[in-house]
Amino acid sequence: MEALLKVKKQIKIFVEEIGDKKSIELLTLLSEGKMLRSKLILKIAGISDESIKLCAIVEMIQSASLLHDDVIDEADTRRGKPSINALFDNKTSIMFGDILYSKAFTQLTTMDKNIAYTISNSVTLLSVGEMMDVDLTQTFNTSYDKYFEMIYKKTASLIEASAKAAALLSGKDEEAFAIYGKNLGLAFQMIDDILDITADSATLGKPAMLDFVEGKVTIPYLLLHERIEDKERLEKLYKKPLNEKETQWIKEQMIETKALEDSVKQAQTLGLEAIEAIKEYNNQDLENIMSDMINRSF
């Protein structure tokens, strides 16, 4: 998509404006993602200098959060490439994240104040969500509210803000597109959590069922814990390397209690609500993005 190349070019220009050679070098080493937030902005607001600038700002914020994330998670790869903290060190990853954050905020000050507030406020939520995510791995979380608050803040808030800001930029119904963005973000994270259980390691690019081993009690585990008789057995497997027998037992219980099936249904309900929110705009591309995501085979 030619517009996404313009976004990448704009990011490069922004980083070059900083006047720091190391930052330019580090930018070239960042692994490229799917640019979901940019695609969303461009499909809502169309292609213009302002929408490209907004995309570049949001992508820099997303990259900054991932640079910090990799340090928190002690990850040595990002999308199949060595992470910055693995190539250099944690300090470099954190500081480059700070540079991208601050440059993004600098550019935000040149945009409409409502757009600037929408994006910058979501970054505060994102940061709180990151902290919640770390805290929730300390003990076996059984609270739906805490799980949904965490995934909203950590994942959905920036997607919600991207959609809302794009609507503000193009004079569309900001609340309708905010609902779409929020639900897209929530469903995206829930489906990611479900795939951790249903997909194989080769497809995931990481060990299957890694979330539970790392201390993440995601929506399928919340439903399973609520419905299972032997709660103690499940709790004992929390944050423990799982052997094949233990993995199989969890999967069987997920199917028996319909924890997996109902997790998928919850994500699909959010998706359908999102499509309904923007129905009057007849934006087939956005409807397809959501439909493709929620109608995957698990």
C-alpha positions in Angstrom: 0.0 0.0 0.0 1.6 3.2 -1.2 0.1 5.3 1.7 1.9 3.1 4.2 5.2 3.8 2.5 4.5 7.5 2.9 3.9 6.9 6.6 7.3 5.1 6.9 8.9 7.9 5.0 7.3 10.5 7.4 8.6 8.6 10.4 12.1 8.6 8.9 11.8 12.4 8.4 10.7 13.0 12.0 13.6 10.9 13.4 16.1 12.6 11.0 14.9 16.0 12.3 16.2 15.0 15.8 19.7 15.2 14.4 21.0 12.1 16.1 22.8 9.5 14.1 22.3 6.7 16.6 18.5 7.2 16.5 18.5 6.9 12.7 20.5 3.7 13.0 18.2 2.3 15.6 15.1 3.2 13.5 16.5 1.0 10.6 16.8 -1.9 13.1 13.2 -1.8 14.3 11.1 -4.8 13.1 8.1 -3.7 11.0 4.6 -4.6 12.2 1.3 -4.8 10.3 0.6 -1.0 10.9 -3.0 -1.8 12.0 -3.5 1.6 13.5 -2.3 3.4 10.4 -4.5 1.3 8.2 -7.4 2.2 10.4 -6.6 5.9 10.3 -6.3 5.9 6.5 -9.5 4.0 6.0 -11.4 6.5 8.2 -9.8 9.8 7.3 -8.5 9.1 3.8 -5.0 10.0 2.5 -3.7 13.5 3.2 -0.7 15.2 4.6 -2.4 15.4 8.0 -3.6 11.8 8.1 -0.1 10.6 7.1 1.4 12.7 9.9 -1.1 11.3 12.4 -0.2 7.8 11.3 3.5 8.5 11.7 2.9 9.8 15.2 0.8 6.8 16.3 3.3 4.3 14.8 6.2 6.0 16.7 4.2 5.8 19.9 3.4 2.1 19.2 7.1 1.4 18.5 8.1 3.2 21.7 5.7 1.1 23.8 7.1 -2.1 22.2 10.7 -1.1 22.9 9.8 -0.7 26.6 7.7 -3.9 26.5 10.6 -5.9 25.3 12.7 -4.8 28.3 9.8 -5.6 30.7 9.3 -9.0 29.1 13.1 -9.7 28.7 12.3 -10.5 25.0 15.2 -11.0 22.7 13.1 -11.1 19.5 10.4 -8.9 18.1 8.4 -10.2 15.0 11.1 -12.7 14.2 14.0 -10.1 14.3 16.4 -9.5 17.2 15.0 -6.8 19.5 16.9 -3.6 20.2 17.5 -4.7 23.8 19.1 -7.9 22.5 21.2 -6.1 19.9 22.3 -3.4 22.3 21.1 -3.4 25.9 18.0 -2.5 28.0 19.2 1.1 28.5 19.4 1.8 24.7 15.9 0.2 24.2 14.4 2.4 26.9 16.1 5.6 25.8 15.2 5.1 22.2 11.6 4.4 23.2 11.7 7.8 25.1 13.1 9.5 22.1 10.3 8.2 19.9 7.7 9.1 22.5 8.9 12.6 23.0 9.3 13.3 19.2 5.8 12.0 18.6 4.4 14.3 21.3 6.4 17.2 19.8 4.7 16.6 16.5 1.3 16.2 18.2 1.5 19.8 19.3 1.3 20.9 15.7 -2.1 19.2 15.3 -5.6 20.1 16.3 -5.8 20.2 20.1 -8.6 17.7 20.3 -6.6 15.2 18.2 -3.5 15.9 20.3 -5.5 15.3 23.6 -7.1 12.1 22.3 -3.8 10.5 21.3 -1.7 11.7 24.3 -4.4 10.7 26.8 -4.4 7.2 25.3 -0.6 6.9 25.9 -1.2 7.6 29.6 -3.8 4.8 29.6 -1.4 2.5 27.7 1.3 3.1 30.3 -1.0 2.4 33.2 -2.1 -0.8 31.3 1.5 -1.9 31.0 1.9 -1.5 34.8 -1.3 -3.4 35.4 -0.1 -6.2 33.2 3.0 -6.6 35.3 1.1 -6.5 38.5 -1.5 -9.0 37.4 1.2 -11.6 36.8 2.1 -11.7 40.5 -0.9 -13.8 41.6 -3.6 -15.9 39.9 -6.1 -13.2 38.8 -9.8 -14.2 38.9 -11.2 -10.8 38.2 -12.8 -10.2 34.8 -12.9 -6.4 35.5 -9.1 -6.3 36.1 -8.5 -8.3 32.9 -10.7 -6.1 30.7 -9.4 -2.9 32.3 -5.9 -4.0 31.6 -6.4 -5.1 28.0 -8.4 -1.9 27.3 -5.7 0.3 28.6 -2.7 -1.6 27.3 -4.0 -2.6 23.8 -7.3 -1.1 23.0 -6.9 2.5 24.1 -4.4 3.5 21.4 -6.5 1.8 18.7 -9.6 3.6 20.0 -7.7 6.9 20.0 -6.5 6.3 16.5 -10.0 5.7 15.2 -11.4 8.7 17.1 -8.6 11.0 16.0 -9.1 10.0 12.4 -12.9 10.7 12.7 -12.0 14.2 14.2 -9.6 14.8 11.3 -12.3 14.0 8.7 -15.4 15.5 10.4 -17.0 12.1 11.1 -18.9 10.9 14.2 -16.0 10.6 16.7 -18.0 8.5 19.2 -19.1 5.9 16.7 -15.5 5.4 15.5 -14.2 5.4 19.1 -16.5 2.4 19.8 -15.3 0.7 16.7 -11.6 1.3 17.6 -12.1 0.2 21.3 -14.0 -3.0 20.4 -11.4 -3.8 17.6 -8.6 -3.4 20.2 -10.4 -5.6 22.8 -11.4 -8.3 20.3 -7.9 -8.2 18.8 -6.3 -8.9 22.3 -8.9 -11.5 23.3 -8.4 -13.4 20.0 -4.6 -13.2 20.5 -5.1 -14.7 24.0 -7.3 -17.5 22.5 -4.8 -18.3 19.8 -2.1 -18.8 22.5 -4.1 -21.9 23.4 -5.5 -23.1 20.1 -2.6 -22.4 17.6 0.6 -24.5 17.4 4.0 -23.2 18.2 5.1 -22.9 14.6 2.1 -20.7 13.7 2.6 -18.5 16.8 6.3 -18.1 16.5 6.6 -18.8 20.2 5.8 -21.8 22.5 2.0 -22.5 22.7 0.3 -21.7 26.0 3.1 -19.4 27.0 0.8 -16.8 28.4 -0.2 -19.0 31.4 3.4 -20.0 32.0 4.3 -16.3 32.1 1.6 -15.6 34.6 -1.1 -14.2 32.3 -4.6 -15.3 33.3 -6.4 -14.4 30.0 -10.1 -14.7 29.2 -10.2 -18.5 28.5 -8.5 -19.2 31.8 -10.8 -16.9 33.6 -13.8 -18.7 32.3 -12.2 -22.1 32.9 -11.3 -21.2 36.5 -14.9 -20.1 37.1 -16.4 -23.3 35.7 -13.9 -26.1 36.6 -14.4 -28.3 39.7 -10.7 -28.9 40.4 -9.7 -25.2 40.7 -6.7 -26.1 42.9 -5.1 -28.3 40.1 -5.4 -25.4 37.6 -3.9 -22.9 40.1 -1.0 -25.3 40.8 -0.1 -25.2 37.1 0.0 -21.4 37.0 3.5 -19.9 36.1 4.9 -23.4 35.8 6.6 -25.0 32.7 3.9 -27.3 31.4 4.6 -30.9 30.2 2.5 -32.5 27.4 0.1 -34.2 29.8 -0.6 -30.9 31.7 -1.1 -29.0 28.5 -3.5 -31.7 27.2 -5.5 -31.6 30.4 -5.9 -27.8 30.3 -7.0 -28.0 26.6 -9.5 -30.8 27.4 -11.0 -28.8 30.3 -11.2 -25.7 28.1 -13.3 -27.7 25.6 -15.5 -29.5 28.2 -16.4 -26.3 30.1 -16.9 -24.4 26.8 -14.4 -21.8 28.2 -12.7 -21.5 24.7 -16.0 -21.5 22.8 -17.5 -18.8 25.0 -14.3 -16.7 24.8 -14.6 -16.7 21.0 -18.2 -15.7 21.3 -17.4 -12.8 23.6 -14.8 -11.5 21.1 -17.3 -11.9 18.2 -20.0 -10.0 20.1 -17.6 -7.1 20.5 -16.8 -7.3 16.8 -20.4 -7.2 15.8 -21.1 -4.2 18.1 -18.2 -2.4 16.4 -19.6 -3.0 12.9 -23.0 -1.8 14.0 -21.6 1.4 15.5 -20.3 2.6 12.0 -23.0 1.0 9.9 -24.3 4.3 8.5 -20.9 5.0 7.0 -21.1 1.9 4.9 -17.3 1.5 5.2 -16.8 -2.0 3.8 -13.0 -2.0 4.5 -13.5 -1.5 8.2 -16.3 -4.0 8.4 -14.1 -6.5 6.6 -11.1 -5.9 9.0 -13.4 -6.8 11.9 -15.2 -9.7 10.2 -11.9 -11.3 9.1 -10.6 -11.1 12.7 -13.6 -12.4 14.5 -14.4 -15.2 12.0 -11.1 -16.9 12.1 -10.9 -20.7 12.7 -9.7 -21.5 16.2 
